[in-house]
Amino acid sequence: MAQELAYVIITPYSLYKSRTGGIMARLLSRTGLDLTAARMFAPSHELVQKYSQVVVSANDPQDRRIQELIREYIAKKLAPEAKTGRRRRAMVLLFTGEDAVRKVRSVVGNFSEDGRTAGETIRDTYGDLILDEHDKVVYFEPAALAAPAIEEARVKLQLWSEFSDSDGGLLDSSIVALPGEKTERTLVLIKPENFRFPTGRPGNMVDLFSRAGLFIVGIKVLQMSVAQATEFYGPVKEVLRTKLQGMVGTRARAALEKDFGFGLPTADDRVLGEMVSPHFAENQFDNIVRFMAGRAPSECKPEQLNRPGTEKCIAIVYEGTDAVRKIRDVLGPTDPSKAPPGSIRREFGSNIMVNAAHASDSAENAQRELGIIGITQNGFRELVEQFYGK
């Protein structure tokens, strides 16, 4: 069966209520599809108008009344706020795989007017259709939007792709700080070990990060090149050379004593550390880059350094007051064995390298890291054009 491209739009209300992680976890674990691209949007009136005009479909299993509710919802709730003109946030996820459109829609689910739900779909859990005794709609929230058929996925994806530069990317002016508060941005990388097989782990982590009370303003599915990983983790190499010198010297002395069968003075630790630590640092750094990109610098020809790696990450930009500290508090320390209960690294990490996620340690470093991974690059449009042409 041919590969298909499917989308899910997580609504502004779902984002605002921090339901993003739960929705992502359902999609990743239950579809078995490959999350290939993701992009934040702040839809303009023009995008919303055009999207609402194509949302009603003869292929949709939901009846016409439900579809009209969705059309009305899009026109009102995805559009900029009426009073302030401020644009709302929406997240679009792209999945590839066999039978992708049907699989995604089955996990998103459909509404029925009898209101029966079983908690099986995203809309069962996070959506609402409430009617009064006169069959009048009291409240409606679809939680997520997805196409019912392949051709409609194409039409709608090409529309969102058309606006992906003007309305999408790293969002500005979408978050309002309280008087006297200063917002900052920080980067989270959900690391490659969470994508070895279909699992809800990445979404579950996003759910835990929501405890920080911050706002997602950027997202990208990333396959780090060796060059990107080398630059991204460059500051770590010097730390490995200097801070671990004492430990390396002690271990080197112990290894020599065991091999030769006689003791050495502890004063030799310093000399051994100076000799061995540069080689140890280089080896450890190669392991880090290989873990993040699939290959170490020493394993690449020069022309291969900038090619996308074989390992997948999700890069997420959070914005809010004291964002760096709040995210790192939820993440926990580098060593999962020292992380407090309930932290992400305690729940999902295995060791110092395979420790679930990375988070920037300062707002300045966040800016550096965002530049390295190319957070504003439009992989969303590239993927849509790859499937459907320009």
C-alpha positions in Angstrom: 0.0 0.0 0.0 1.3 3.5 -0.9 2.5 5.9 1.7 -0.1 8.6 2.6 0.3 12.0 4.3 -2.3 12.8 7.0 -2.7 15.9 9.2 -4.1 16.7 12.6 -4.8 20.3 13.7 -4.8 20.7 17.5 -7.3 23.5 18.2 -6.4 26.7 20.1 -8.6 25.6 23.0 -6.8 22.3 23.4 -3.5 24.1 23.4 -4.7 26.6 25.9 -6.0 23.8 28.2 -2.6 21.9 27.9 -4.3 18.9 26.3 -1.6 18.8 23.6 0.5 16.1 25.2 -2.5 13.7 25.7 -3.6 14.2 22.1 -0.1 13.6 20.7 0.3 10.5 22.9 -2.9 9.0 21.5 -1.9 9.7 17.9 1.6 8.4 18.2 0.8 5.2 20.1 -2.5 4.2 18.4 -1.8 5.0 14.8 1.7 3.5 14.6 2.5 6.2 12.0 5.6 8.3 11.6 5.3 11.8 12.9 7.2 13.5 10.1 6.7 17.2 10.5 5.0 19.7 12.9 4.4 23.4 12.8 2.8 26.1 14.9 0.3 28.4 13.3 -1.3 31.7 14.2 -4.1 31.6 11.5 -5.0 34.8 9.8 -8.6 35.7 8.8 -7.8 34.7 5.2 -6.5 31.2 6.1 -9.5 30.6 8.4 -12.0 31.7 5.8 -10.5 29.5 3.1 -10.3 26.5 5.4 -13.8 26.8 6.7 -15.1 26.9 3.1 -13.6 23.4 2.3 -14.3 21.7 5.6 -17.8 20.3 4.7 -17.4 17.0 2.9 -19.6 14.3 1.3 -16.9 11.9 2.4 -17.3 12.8 6.1 -19.1 10.1 8.1 -20.5 12.8 10.4 -23.8 14.2 9.4 -24.2 17.6 7.8 -25.3 19.3 11.1 -22.1 18.2 12.8 -20.0 19.4 9.9 -21.7 22.8 9.9 -20.9 23.0 13.6 -17.2 22.4 12.8 -17.3 25.0 10.0 -18.8 27.5 12.4 -16.3 26.6 15.0 -13.4 27.1 12.6 -14.7 30.5 11.5 -15.0 31.7 15.1 -12.4 29.9 17.2 -9.5 29.6 14.8 -9.7 33.2 13.7 -8.0 36.1 15.5 -9.8 37.3 18.6 -12.6 39.7 17.8 -11.8 42.3 20.5 -8.0 42.5 20.3 -7.2 41.1 16.9 -4.6 38.8 18.5 -4.1 35.6 16.6 -4.8 32.3 18.3 -2.3 29.4 18.3 -2.9 26.1 16.5 -0.6 23.2 16.1 -0.5 21.0 12.9 1.1 17.6 13.0 1.9 15.6 9.8 2.0 11.8 9.8 3.1 9.5 7.1 2.6 5.8 6.5 0.3 3.3 5.0 -3.4 4.1 5.3 -2.4 7.2 7.2 -5.5 9.3 6.6 -8.0 6.7 7.8 -5.8 5.7 10.8 -5.5 9.3 12.0 -9.2 10.1 11.6 -10.2 6.9 13.5 -8.0 8.0 16.4 -9.4 11.6 16.3 -12.9 10.2 16.1 -16.3 11.5 15.0 -19.2 13.2 16.8 -22.7 11.7 16.8 -25.8 13.6 17.9 -26.8 11.0 20.4 -23.8 12.0 22.4 -22.6 8.5 23.0 -18.9 8.2 23.8 -16.7 5.4 25.0 -13.4 7.3 25.7 -11.8 5.6 22.8 -11.0 8.6 20.6 -9.5 12.0 21.1 -12.9 13.6 20.7 -14.4 11.2 23.2 -11.9 12.4 25.8 -11.1 16.0 24.9 -14.0 17.1 22.8 -17.5 18.1 23.7 -20.9 18.3 22.0 -23.5 19.3 24.6 -27.2 19.7 23.6 -30.1 21.0 25.8 -33.5 19.4 26.1 -34.6 21.2 22.9 -31.7 19.7 20.9 -30.0 23.0 20.7 -26.2 23.1 20.9 -25.1 24.5 24.3 -21.3 23.9 23.9 -19.1 22.5 21.1 -15.4 21.8 21.1 -13.9 19.3 18.6 -10.4 19.2 20.2 -8.7 18.2 17.0 -9.4 18.3 13.3 -8.5 15.7 10.6 -9.5 15.0 7.1 -11.9 12.1 6.4 -10.4 11.1 3.0 -7.1 11.2 1.0 -8.2 13.8 -1.5 -9.5 16.1 1.2 -6.2 15.7 3.1 -4.4 16.9 0.0 -6.7 19.9 -0.6 -6.5 21.1 3.0 -2.8 20.4 3.4 -2.0 22.4 0.3 -4.0 25.3 1.7 -2.2 25.2 5.1 1.1 24.9 3.2 0.3 28.0 1.2 0.0 30.0 4.5 2.8 28.2 6.3 5.3 31.0 6.0 3.0 33.9 6.6 0.9 32.4 9.4 3.3 29.7 10.7 6.6 29.1 12.4 8.0 30.5 15.6 5.1 32.6 16.8 5.5 36.2 17.9 3.0 38.3 19.8 0.8 35.3 20.7 1.5 35.4 24.4 0.5 38.3 26.7 2.6 38.9 29.8 1.0 40.2 32.9 2.0 43.8 34.0 5.5 43.8 35.3 6.3 40.3 34.0 9.0 39.6 31.4 8.6 36.5 29.3 11.5 34.4 27.9 11.8 31.4 25.6 13.4 28.1 26.1 14.0 25.0 23.9 13.2 21.4 24.7 14.4 18.5 22.6 12.6 15.2 23.1 15.5 12.9 22.4 15.8 10.0 19.9 15.3 7.1 22.3 11.6 8.1 22.5 11.1 7.3 18.8 12.6 3.8 18.5 9.1 2.4 18.1 5.6 3.8 18.2 4.9 5.0 21.8 3.1 7.7 23.6 6.2 8.7 25.5 6.8 12.0 23.6 3.2 13.1 24.2 3.4 12.0 27.8 6.5 14.2 28.3 4.7 17.2 26.7 1.9 16.5 29.2 4.3 16.7 32.1 6.0 19.8 30.7 2.5 21.5 30.8 2.9 21.6 34.6 5.2 24.5 34.0 2.3 26.7 32.9 4.1 27.9 29.8 2.9 28.3 26.2 4.1 26.4 23.1 5.1 28.9 20.4 7.2 26.7 18.1 7.6 23.0 17.2 9.7 21.1 14.7 10.4 17.4 13.9 14.1 17.3 13.6 16.8 14.9 12.3 20.0 16.5 13.5 22.9 16.4 11.1 26.3 15.5 12.5 27.3 19.2 12.0 24.3 20.4 13.9 24.9 18.0 16.8 28.6 18.8 16.9 27.8 22.6 17.2 24.8 22.1 19.5 26.8 20.0 22.1 30.1 21.8 21.5 30.2 23.4 25.0 29.9 19.9 26.5 33.3 18.9 25.1 35.2 21.4 27.2 33.3 20.3 30.3 34.3 16.7 29.6 38.0 17.8 29.2 38.2 19.8 32.4 35.6 18.9 35.0 36.1 15.1 34.5 39.9 15.2 34.5 40.2 14.1 38.1 37.8 11.2 37.7 39.6 10.1 34.5 43.0 10.2 36.2 41.7 8.0 39.1 40.1 5.5 36.7 43.3 5.4 34.6 45.5 4.7 37.7 43.1 1.9 38.8 43.2 0.3 35.4 47.0 0.4 35.3 47.2 -1.1 38.8 44.9 -3.9 37.8 46.7 -4.6 34.6 50.3 -4.5 36.0 49.5 -5.9 39.4 51.2 -3.3 41.6 50.1 0.0 43.2 50.8 3.5 41.9 50.9 6.7 44.0 47.7 8.8 44.0 49.7 11.8 43.0 50.0 10.3 39.5 46.2 10.9 39.1 46.8 14.4 37.9 49.4 13.5 35.3 47.3 10.6 34.1 44.2 12.8 34.0 46.0 15.4 31.9 47.2 12.7 29.5 44.0 10.7 29.1 41.1 13.2 29.6 41.4 14.7 26.1 41.0 11.3 24.5 38.2 10.4 26.9 36.4 13.7 26.2 36.7 13.1 22.4 35.3 9.5 22.8 32.4 10.6 24.9 31.6 13.5 22.6 31.6 11.2 19.6 29.1 9.0 21.6 26.8 12.0 22.2 26.8 13.1 18.6 26.3 9.5 17.4 23.3 9.2 19.8 21.7 12.4 18.5 22.5 12.2 14.8 23.2 8.5 14.2 26.9 8.9 13.3 29.9 10.5 15.0 32.0 13.1 13.2 34.9 10.6 12.9 32.6 8.3 10.9 31.6 10.9 8.3 33.1 12.2 5.1 33.1 16.0 4.9 30.2 16.0 2.4 28.1 14.0 4.8 28.3 16.3 7.8 25.4 18.5 6.9 23.0 15.7 5.7 20.0 15.0 8.0 20.8 12.3 10.5 19.1 9.0 11.0 17.7 9.8 14.5 14.5 11.8 15.2 13.9 14.5 17.8 11.0 16.9 18.5 12.1 20.4 19.2 9.5 22.5 21.2 9.8 26.2 22.1 8.1 27.2 25.3 7.4 30.9 26.2 6.5 32.4 29.5 7.7 34.0 32.7 10.9 32.3 34.1 10.5 29.7 31.3 14.1 28.3 31.5 13.9 27.5 35.2 10.4 26.1 35.1 11.1 23.7 32.3 14.4 22.5 33.9 12.6 22.0 37.2 10.1 19.7 35.5 12.8 18.0 33.5 15.1 17.2 36.5 18.9 16.8 36.7 21.1 15.2 34.0 21.5 12.0 35.9 18.0 10.3 36.1 19.0 8.4 39.2 19.3 11.7 41.0 16.1 13.2 39.6 13.2 13.7 42.0 10.0 11.6 41.7 7.6 12.9 39.1 10.3 14.6 37.0 10.6 13.7 33.4 14.1 12.2 33.7 13.1 10.1 36.7 10.0 8.8 34.8 11.6 8.3 31.3 15.4 8.5 31.6 17.8 5.6 31.8 21.3 7.1 32.2 23.2 10.4 31.8 23.1 10.2 28.0 19.7 8.4 27.5 17.9 10.9 29.7 14.7 11.5 27.8 15.0 15.2 26.9 17.3 18.3 26.7 16.3 21.8 27.9 18.3 25.0 27.5 20.1 26.2 30.6 19.6 29.9 29.9 17.6 32.2 27.6 20.9 33.1 25.8 21.7 29.4 25.2 18.2 28.9 24.0 18.7 31.5 21.3 22.0 29.8 20.3 20.4 26.4 20.1 17.3 27.6 18.2 19.6 29.0 15.5 21.6 25.8 15.2 18.5 23.5 14.7 16.8 26.0 12.3 13.6 26.3 14.2 12.1 28.7 11.6 12.9 26.4 8.6 9.7 25.3 6.9 9.9 21.5 6.9 6.1 21.5 6.9 5.8 23.0 3.4 8.7 20.9 2.1 6.9 17.7 3.1 3.6 18.8 1.6 5.3 19.7 -1.6 7.2 16.5 -1.6 3.9 14.5 -1.6 1.7 16.8 -3.8 4.0 19.2 -5.7 4.1 23.0 -5.5 
